[in-house]
Amino acid sequence: GSYRVEARLKSAASLFEKVALRGKRADDLLGLRVVLDGYREYGEAAGGLPRRAGDHSRCLAVRQVAGRLWGEVAFSDYIASPKANGY
């Protein structure tokens, strides 16, 4: 299937909040999102659409490639445990 890559820089306000207010390290200045076409979200927030077989393994395979390119980083698996807001 096809895909698209989206990137964003963390805002100065977000960095200030993370470092000064929460006392955390700012080691995630750039956010990267890879969107795989054909993926369907599931749950009420997404209209109850079924998830296609293999979607989770496709996403984890992309994560493995990113890990080989840039090193392993912590991540939240919102496919296995989706947020209540559907994100």
N, C-alpha and C positions, 0 to 999 in steps of 0.2 A: 504494500500500500504506500501511499504518499504521506508526506509529513511536512510540517513547517517548524521553524525554530524562531522563538521570540526571546529577546533579551531586554533587560531593564537595569538601570543603575539605581541603587538605593538612594533615596533622597537625603539631604542634609538633616532634615527634621527627624527622619526615621533613624538615622545614625546617632543623632544626639539622644533620642529617647532610649535607644538600645544601650549605648555606652554610659551616658551620664546618669540616666534615671534608673536603669535596671542593672548596671554594673557588668554588662556582658561585653565580650570581645566583638569587634566589628570585622569579622573575617568573611563576610558575605556581601561585598560591595556590589557584586553583579549577580543578578538573578537570571537563570536560563530556563526556558520552558520549551519542551519538544512536544508538539501536538501531533498525534498519529491520526490520520483520517480513518474513519470507520469505527472509531471507539464510541461506544454509547455509554453515557452515565446511567446510573440506576438509582432508584429510590424516589420518594414522593417529590423531592425538590427538583428532580429532573423529569418529572412526568411519568415515572414508573417504567421507563423504557428498559428492555432487557439488555444485559451486557453480553457482548459476543464472546463465544468461547475463544480463549487464547489472548484476550486483550491484556490481562494482567501480565502474562509472560512476555508479550511484545514490549510492554512498558518497562519491565525489569531488564530486558535485553538492551534497550536503549540506555538505561541507567548504567549497565555494565560497560558499554562502550564509552560513555562519558567518564566513568571511573578510570578506565585505562588511559584516556586522554589527559585528564586533569587530576587524577588521584581520587581516592575514596573520600567522600564527604558524608556527613550525617544528612539524612533525609527523612521526610515523613511519607509513609505509604498511604496516600489517600485513596488508592484503589482498593486495597484490602480493608481499610477502615475509613470510609468517606466521612467528611465533615457533615454536620447536620444541615449546613447551608448549601450543600451540593458542590462546594469547591473541591 
